[in-house]
Amino acid sequence: MTHAGYGRLVRWDELFADLEGRLEHELDVERQELAAEEERLRLGRIGLRDRIMAMARAGAAVGLILADGETLALRVESSGRDWIAGEVTVGAARHAVVVPVAAIVGVTPERDQLELGLRPPPSEALPDLSSRLGLAFVLRDLCRRRAGIELRTRTGTVTGTIDRVARDHLDLAEHEPGEPRRDRVVRRIRLVPFDAIVRVRA
C-alpha cells in the first residue's frame, strides 16, 4: 500500500470513529430523555396517599396538617382507598387515628422521608385488601364495635358512639368520652357527612 493510500485509510478510520462516537452520544441522549419522560409519567401517577405510605416505610411518624389547622405526627400503619390510619402520641397516651385523605391540606416530611416518598414501591410489594376499602368500611367497623370515639370535623370536635353508617354520612350519638353508649347519657344524635370529617380518634 502506498503512503498516500495508507493516509486515506487512516482518515476513513478517523471518520468512522467520529461517526460512531456521535451516534453513541445521540443514543445516550435519547436514552436519558426516554428515562426522564418515563420518570415524569411515573410521578404523574403517584397519589398523595401513596406518597404518605411510602414515607412511612422508614417507620418514623409523618407530619400532617389537617383541614381545620390541626397538626399530627402520625405513625402510619395502614391505609385504604381514601383514608390513612395509624397512631398518635398525646402526652403519655397513644391513640388510634383515622384520617380521610381529603382532610389533609399539607404534609411536612423530613428530608429523608421526602426522598423515600418519591421512590417506586418495592417490586415484591403487592396491594393488600385494605388499599381498596373506603372510609365507610372503617367507620362501620367502629360502629360494630360500639367504640367510643372523638370525631373532629371542620367546625369542631364531638365525642360519642357511631350508631349507624350510611352511604355518605354517619349518625353519631353524642355523649361524654369514656361513657358507654346508653340512651340516658346521649345528649343528641348528630348526622355528620363524610366530607366534614377531619379525623376520627378511637
FENLINBEL-V556138 format. One line per field, one symbol per residue. ss: DSSP state (2 for helix, 1 for strand, 0 for the rest). phi: phi as a letter, one per 40 degrees, with the letter a starting at -180 (. if undefined). A space follows every 10 residues. Layout:
# FENLINBEL-V556138
ss->???
phi->???
This chain:
# FENLINBEL-V556138
ss->0022222222 2222222222 2222222222 2222222222 2222000222 2222222200 0111110000 1111111110 0011111111 0011111111 2221111000 2222222200 0000000022 2200222222 2222200111 1110011111 1111100011 1111000000 0022200111 1112221111 10
phi->.ccccccccc ccdccccccc cccccccccc cccccccccc ccccccccdc ccccccccgc cbcbbcccgc bbbcccbaab cbabaibbbb gccbbcbbbc ccccbabbcc dccdcccccc cdcccbcccc cbccddcccc cccccfccbb bcbcbibbbi bccabccbab bbccaccgcc cbdccccabb cbcdccccab bc
